[in-house]
Amino acid sequence: MRTPFTTRRLALSLPLCGALLTACAQQPAAPDPAAARELKAFPATLAGHQRHVIDVPVLAREDEHKLELIGGKAMTVDCNARGLDGRFAARDVPGWGYTYWVLESRGQVRSTMMMCPPGSEKPGFVQAEPLLLRYNSRLPVVVFVPEGMQLRWRVWNAGPVQEAAPR
């Protein structure tokens, strides 16, 4: 049975507990020394390129996920379909067995030539051919993209396995 004193003490301590939990949740995670050591194996620079490092979170069933790399550049687009030349090429880190990725592109944009209505211009992202990778949270994903381009990424999740019906 609660007394008015214990109820008051509980009511006064709840905001303090909430503030402490919030502070703990906002603390940055301590850097993983193993990840920093493995990142040193990768090249720090590549002429004419910018390095990006993606640390994906640990998932319960990583075999059911894929990581998609999307390289491209922001530009004004209209009603025409556009695409960027280039593709991701795998390169090995000698002596380590690790792979990093380089977007090989000259930055040329291909486009359809439809006549668009006036005022159809808007900001957009023109992308090269994306790449799906095996999901692996144990290693950083190191990607080099040409200067002036961007790297975007997303995680894909597999659906349930389906049985194929013979015909």
Residue pairs with C-beta under 8 A, 6 or more apart in sequence:
2 10
35 55
35 140
38 98
38 139
38 140
39 53
39 140
39 142
41 93
41 96
41 98
42 93
42 98
42 100
42 140
42 142
43 51
43 93
43 100
43 142
43 144
44 51
45 51
46 102
46 144
48 146
48 147
49 102
49 103
49 144
49 145
49 146
49 147
50 144
50 145
50 146
50 147
50 149
51 142
51 143
51 144
52 142
52 143
52 144
52 145
52 151
53 140
53 141
53 142
53 143
54 67
54 140
54 141
54 142
54 143
54 153
55 137
55 140
55 141
56 67
56 135
56 136
56 137
56 141
56 155
57 137
58 137
59 65
59 135
59 137
62 135
62 136
62 137
63 135
64 157
64 158
65 135
65 155
65 156
65 157
65 158
66 132
66 133
66 134
66 135
66 155
66 156
66 158
67 132
67 133
67 134
67 135
67 141
67 153
67 154
67 155
67 156
68 130
68 131
68 132
68 133
68 153
68 154
68 155
68 156
69 88
69 101
69 130
69 131
69 133
69 141
69 143
69 151
69 153
70 127
70 128
70 130
70 151
70 152
70 153
70 154
71 84
71 86
71 88
71 103
71 105
71 127
71 128
71 130
71 143
71 145
71 149
71 150
71 151
71 152
72 84
72 125
72 126
72 127
72 128
72 149
72 150
72 152
73 84
73 107
73 125
73 126
73 148
73 149
73 150
74 123
74 124
74 125
74 126
74 150
75 109
75 123
75 124
75 125
75 126
76 121
76 122
76 123
76 124
77 121
77 122
77 123
77 124
77 126
78 116
78 120
78 121
78 122
79 114
79 116
79 117
79 120
80 111
80 112
80 113
80 114
80 116
81 111
81 112
82 109
82 110
82 111
82 112
82 124
82 126
83 109
83 110
83 111
83 126
83 127
83 128
83 129
84 105
84 107
84 108
84 109
84 110
84 126
84 127
84 128
85 105
85 106
85 107
85 108
85 109
85 110
85 128
86 103
86 104
86 105
86 106
86 107
86 128
86 129
87 103
87 104
87 105
87 128
87 129
87 131
88 101
88 102
88 103
88 104
88 128
88 129
88 131
88 143
89 101
89 102
89 103
89 104
90 99
90 100
90 101
91 99
91 100
91 101
91 102
92 98
92 99
93 99
93 100
98 139
100 142
100 143
100 144
101 131
101 133
101 141
101 142
101 143
101 144
102 143
102 144
103 128
103 143
103 144
103 145
103 146
103 149
103 151
105 128
105 146
105 149
107 146
107 148
107 149
109 126
125 150
125 152
127 152
132 156
133 141
135 155
141 153
143 151
145 151
